[in-house]
């Protein structure tokens, strides 16, 4: 598990692809502290496994499914990536609970200054909209952000200057792609509600606003 609070901006050295997946080498110094072979690290969102490291770089394995479903397959030498080591029990949870399991890749459609901050608006598939709520949490390229607004096809987040300077979110341009992970807790709540409602003579097992109202949840 992760928190969505980025520890370091790493620099891609190389991505070596094969039929078995890929080996990703990243120049980094801060996240190498107290690291062990087999540890998990989030690289711009996806959770990867460390296969080797030294004081100046880390190497992680990228499985074929991860290459297929995330932006990691497009990484180039010199490109910056967000790095976060797995959280420790007893540490501060400054962001929110992030699993490192990407739901989909989405595109930035608008970038608008808001005072010293910047508001970013993204297209999102309709099946993920139920997990996005105003003032709720979302992870974009591994960065924990607060949702500003949600409509039928899009959602927006705000980027403060510190986040823009310390993560890759400050570098993305309109039409660029990012890795999206919606709030994990929302998924579990939906799963449990579906099971409970299905057991109460709900023929379809589908979770709808009408059904929630009928059962007294609204």
Order of alpha helices (4+ residues) and beta strands (2+ residues): beta-beta-beta-beta-beta-alpha-beta-beta-beta-beta-beta-beta-alpha-beta-alpha-alpha
